[in-house]
Amino acid sequence: MDIPDDLIALERAAEEQRARLAGLDGEEYEAQRRAWRQAATAVQAAITDHATATGEPRYKVEMAVKKAARHTAEDPAE
């Protein structure tokens, strides 16, 4: 399945926002949690749109996006 670069970038951005929650508490945690949820909502909407446009099952698109985002994060040369 061909996954557009913009979907991979959105997934990676959401994961980066989630990772920033570590070590935070109180107001900082809540603010970062909102940023993460906003990023996660954006990627989920983009995945749904892509699945609808391509006719692929949504869950397959989501799994492919997550796999591609992890793969490019681990080895940018590939």
C-alpha angles and dihedrals in degrees: 000000000000111000118197117238092237091062091050091049092050092050092049091048091052091049091049090052090050092050090054089066091076113111096005126120140172118006093354091054093048093048092049091045089056090050090050093048091049091052092045092050090051094052093046091052091048091050091051091049092049093048091050093048095048099036091235119140108266095231091054091052091048093050091047091050092050092047093048092047092051093044095051091044092053098044115017091178092069 
